[in-house]
Amino acid sequence: MADNDNKMNMQSKEMTDSINKLMDYVVKIRSNGELDLFTQLFQTDFRILTYLVTHPGAHPSIMADDLKVTRPNIAANLRLLESRKMVDRVVDPNNKRQVYVDITEVGTKYVQQCENQLSYLFTGWFNILGEEEVKHLFKILELSSNPAVMTDDLKSFKFGQH
């Protein structure tokens, strides 16, 4: 029994050490600004722009549902993007209550610029890692993004609730 307790304590300490090490790396990368582009990609305004690239003339409420964002949040972000000349709202001439959203040339150029920066960043990382480590990274990302292998508590994880 004591051997099992020692083994579990050792595994727990190793897990804690690993988590702390991972958090230290994330903080270090974040401090160097290397995750700034990633942080930006998950912001609602950028998600709207990338959505509009493949869904021109989108209706805001459908966009909200597809992006899993509240309608007031979509409306606020559309106002922001419109003020930056990245999107245009188009009123349906047959039904003035219907509004559709299109990405502008400014918005399209911004998305392309971010994609080019990501490509440059990934190419640099892949060159540093090498072929085998890149394959391993993809395996980790594949497992991390696969709901079939996640436990229910991980699927529903939200910060501040744990």
C-alpha positions as CSV (number, residue, x, y, z in Angstrom):
1,M,0.0,0.0,0.0
2,A,2.8,2.4,0.9
3,D,4.5,1.7,-2.4
4,N,1.3,2.6,-4.3
5,D,1.0,5.8,-2.3
6,N,4.6,6.7,-3.0
7,K,4.2,6.0,-6.7
8,M,1.0,8.1,-6.8
9,N,2.7,11.0,-5.0
10,M,5.7,10.7,-7.4
11,Q,3.3,10.8,-10.4
12,S,1.5,13.7,-8.9
13,K,4.7,15.6,-8.3
14,E,5.9,14.9,-11.9
15,M,2.5,16.1,-13.2
16,T,2.7,19.3,-11.2
17,D,6.3,19.8,-12.3
18,S,5.3,19.3,-15.9
19,I,2.3,21.6,-15.7
20,N,4.5,24.3,-14.0
21,K,7.1,23.9,-16.8
22,L,4.5,24.2,-19.5
23,M,3.1,27.3,-17.9
24,D,6.6,28.8,-17.6
25,Y,7.1,28.2,-21.4
26,V,3.7,29.7,-22.2
27,V,4.5,32.8,-20.1
28,K,7.9,33.1,-21.7
29,I,6.5,32.8,-25.2
30,R,3.8,35.3,-24.4
31,S,6.3,37.7,-22.9
32,N,8.3,37.6,-26.1
33,G,5.2,38.4,-28.1
34,E,5.3,35.2,-30.1
35,L,1.7,34.4,-29.2
36,D,0.3,37.8,-30.1
37,L,-0.8,36.7,-33.5
38,F,-2.5,33.6,-32.1
39,T,-4.3,35.7,-29.4
40,Q,-5.5,38.0,-32.2
41,L,-6.8,35.1,-34.3
42,F,-9.2,34.1,-31.5
43,Q,-10.7,37.5,-31.1
44,T,-14.3,37.8,-32.3
45,D,-13.5,40.5,-34.8
46,F,-10.9,38.4,-36.6
47,R,-13.1,35.3,-36.5
48,I,-15.9,37.4,-38.2
49,L,-13.5,38.5,-40.9
50,T,-12.3,35.0,-41.7
51,Y,-16.0,33.8,-41.7
52,L,-16.9,36.5,-44.2
53,V,-14.1,35.4,-46.5
54,T,-15.9,32.1,-47.0
55,H,-19.5,33.4,-46.4
56,P,-19.9,36.7,-48.3
57,G,-23.2,38.4,-47.7
58,A,-23.7,36.7,-44.3
59,H,-26.6,37.6,-42.1
60,P,-25.4,38.7,-38.6
61,S,-27.7,36.3,-36.7
62,I,-26.5,33.3,-38.7
63,M,-22.9,34.4,-38.2
64,A,-23.5,34.6,-34.5
65,D,-24.9,31.1,-34.4
66,D,-22.1,29.7,-36.6
67,L,-19.4,31.4,-34.6
68,K,-21.1,30.6,-31.3
69,V,-21.0,34.3,-30.3
70,T,-23.9,36.3,-28.8
71,R,-25.8,38.5,-31.2
72,P,-25.0,41.7,-29.2
73,N,-21.3,40.7,-29.3
74,I,-21.6,40.2,-33.1
75,A,-23.3,43.6,-33.4
76,A,-20.6,45.4,-31.4
77,N,-17.8,43.8,-33.4
78,L,-19.5,44.6,-36.7
79,R,-19.7,48.3,-35.6
80,L,-16.0,48.2,-34.8
81,L,-15.0,46.5,-38.1
82,E,-17.3,48.9,-40.0
83,S,-15.5,51.9,-38.4
84,R,-12.2,50.4,-39.5
85,K,-13.6,50.0,-43.1
86,M,-13.1,46.2,-42.9
87,V,-16.8,45.3,-43.4
88,D,-19.8,46.8,-45.1
89,R,-23.4,46.3,-44.1
90,V,-25.8,46.0,-47.0
91,V,-29.5,46.6,-46.5
92,D,-31.7,44.2,-48.5
93,P,-33.6,46.4,-51.0
94,N,-36.6,44.1,-50.8
95,N,-36.8,44.1,-47.0
96,K,-35.2,47.1,-45.3
97,R,-35.1,45.1,-42.0
98,Q,-32.7,42.6,-43.4
99,V,-29.0,43.5,-43.2
100,Y,-26.2,41.5,-44.7
101,V,-22.4,41.8,-44.1
102,D,-19.6,41.7,-46.6
103,I,-15.9,41.9,-46.1
104,T,-14.2,44.9,-47.8
105,E,-10.9,45.0,-49.6
106,V,-9.3,46.5,-46.4
107,G,-10.6,43.5,-44.4
108,T,-9.5,41.0,-47.0
109,K,-6.0,42.5,-47.1
110,Y,-5.9,42.3,-43.3
111,V,-6.8,38.6,-43.2
112,Q,-4.3,37.9,-46.0
113,Q,-1.6,39.8,-44.0
114,C,-2.3,37.8,-40.9
115,E,-2.3,34.5,-42.8
116,N,1.1,35.5,-44.4
117,Q,2.5,36.3,-41.0
118,L,1.3,32.9,-39.6
119,S,2.8,31.1,-42.6
120,Y,6.1,32.8,-41.9
121,L,6.0,32.0,-38.2
122,F,5.0,28.3,-38.8
123,T,7.8,27.9,-41.4
124,G,10.3,29.2,-39.0
125,W,9.1,26.9,-36.2
126,F,9.0,23.9,-38.6
127,N,12.6,24.6,-39.6
128,I,13.6,24.7,-36.0
129,L,11.7,21.5,-35.0
130,G,12.5,19.3,-37.9
131,E,10.3,16.7,-39.7
132,E,9.9,14.2,-36.8
133,E,9.1,16.8,-34.2
134,V,6.6,18.5,-36.6
135,K,4.8,15.2,-37.0
136,H,4.7,14.8,-33.2
137,L,3.4,18.3,-32.8
138,F,0.6,17.5,-35.3
139,K,-0.2,14.4,-33.4
140,I,-0.6,16.3,-30.2
141,L,-2.7,19.0,-31.9
142,E,-4.9,16.3,-33.5
143,L,-5.5,14.6,-30.2
144,S,-6.1,18.0,-28.5
145,S,-8.8,19.0,-31.0
146,N,-10.5,15.6,-31.2
147,P,-13.7,15.6,-29.1
148,A,-13.8,11.8,-29.3
149,V,-10.8,11.5,-27.0
150,M,-11.7,14.3,-24.6
151,T,-13.4,13.7,-21.3
152,D,-16.7,15.5,-20.7
153,D,-15.1,17.9,-18.3
154,L,-12.5,18.9,-20.9
155,K,-15.1,19.4,-23.6
156,S,-17.1,21.8,-21.4
157,F,-14.1,23.5,-19.8
158,K,-14.4,27.2,-19.2
159,F,-11.9,29.4,-17.3
160,G,-13.0,30.5,-13.9
161,Q,-15.2,27.5,-13.3
162,H,-12.4,25.1,-12.2
